[in-house]
Amino acid sequence: MLAAPLDGRVTVIAGAGNGMGRAAALLFGQAGAEVALVARTKARLEATAAQIADTTGRAPLVLAADLVDPEAAGSVTEAVLARWGRLDAVLVNAGTSGYFDLDLPATPREVEDEMIDLNRRTAVNTARATLPALGERSGSLILVAAAPKTLLWPNTMYAATKSAVLGLTTGLAREWWPRVRVNSISPGSIRRVRVAGHIAPIEGPLDRGGRMDDVMHFGGEPADIAHAALFLAGPASSWITGVDLPVDGGAHLRW
Ligand SMILES: NC(=O)c1ccc[n+]([C@@H]2O[C@H](COP(=O)([O-])OP(=O)(O)OC[C@H]3O[C@@H](n4cnc5c(N)ncnc54)[C@H](OP(=O)(O)O)[C@@H]3O)[C@@H](O)[C@H]2O)c1
């Protein structure tokens, strides 16, 4: 791989405030990219931006936006084009893992709406807002779905909205070929553990020798997803479109 595979390219990371989005933003910056950081919480984006500026000498664009709102998504593209005049790659990491052990009859309408908003609408809105600009640059759009095992956990609305992301990936790859490559990443369990029906970050180092069938206690690092995103954003994947890349430590082999 080139030392700076994104040198001179302009990128958007949607959901860049923490976790794997933040890791991808740092990696894209180190790989030579200009980076626009998007999420709802400005303070977390500014912390990521400061770290990128420190390590690369280039100032990221910080854009506080709720991507559930199509107009806010549109304003992200406008701001990026106003600053750099081009857009080469977009990672749509914004989303939620939500609640577990919620079968459909037990799922309140608010949770259903939250899943649809954060996992499906953010992806649709960001794609719709950025694809025309990406199409001018033979760009790359990367969505974030979820590993098959995650989809089998008893949270049907989560599974339904992440399955929609997989459908969006193949549909958009057909729609936009050959102007934009569209792929998705399906992370396995990343630094999360089940706590009273919800999920929370795992503190301390992860045990990569953990049991594969106990995926709630076996996880990847945000950087694992960031490296996959870097590959899909850059020239090394220029002949790849319409695929979903599982980054899950092999958990998909068990299900
Ligand atoms: N963690 C895992 O084990 C795992 C496994 C499989 C798939 N995934 C998927 O990977 C993605 C990231 O997960 P994560 O664990 O890194 O989540 P996270 O730590 O909660 O980060 C999500 C990011 O998205 C932003 N975001 C959420 N809603 C948004 C909205 N409406 N508009 C703009 N930004 C928004 C959040 O910032 P604000 O809240 O400030 O907006 C945050 O920066 C999600 O799509 C998740 O479903 C995660």
The ligand as a Gaussian input file, in Angstrom:
#p B3LYP/6-31G(d) Opt

LIG

0 1
 N      -19.668000      -1.165000      18.344000
 C      -19.945000      -2.334000      17.792000
 O      -19.616000      -3.408000      18.325000
 C      -20.656000      -2.379000      16.448000
 C      -20.867000      -3.621000      15.835000
 C      -21.494000      -3.680000      14.588000
 C      -21.902000      -2.494000      13.982000
 N      -21.702000      -1.302000      14.608000
 C      -22.119000      -0.067000      13.906000
 O      -20.988000       0.756000      13.753000
 C      -21.374000       2.137000      13.796000
 C      -20.589000       2.868000      14.876000
 O      -20.738000       2.184000      16.092000
 P      -19.975000       2.688000      17.389000
 O      -20.074000       1.587000      18.365000
 O      -18.645000       3.267000      17.053000
 O      -21.003000       3.833000      17.832000
 P      -20.772000       5.123000      18.696000
 O      -19.553000       5.003000      19.526000
 O      -22.078000       5.402000      19.350000
 O      -20.516000       6.221000      17.561000
 C      -21.509000       6.597000      16.665000
 C      -21.127000       7.932000      16.049000
 O      -22.209000       8.360000      15.205000
 C      -22.637000       9.659000      15.616000
 N      -24.060000       9.774000      15.349000
 C      -25.056000       9.022000      15.876000
 N      -26.237000       9.451000      15.418000
 C      -25.990000      10.481000      14.584000
 C      -26.812000      11.357000      13.825000
 N      -28.144000      11.279000      13.848000
 N      -26.221000      12.326000      13.054000
 C      -24.884000      12.444000      13.047000
 N      -24.060000      11.637000      13.756000
 C      -24.606000      10.692000      14.514000
 C      -22.265000       9.728000      17.095000
 O      -22.073000      11.048000      17.586000
 P      -23.269000      11.927000      18.207000
 O      -24.017000      11.050000      19.166000
 O      -22.542000      13.063000      18.829000
 O      -24.100000      12.350000      17.042000
 C      -20.919000       9.009000      17.080000
 O      -19.898000       9.894000      16.652000
 C      -22.877000       2.127000      14.027000
 O      -23.521000       2.221000      12.783000
 C      -23.127000       0.753000      14.656000
 O      -24.428000       0.277000      14.443000
 C      -21.094000      -1.214000      15.825000

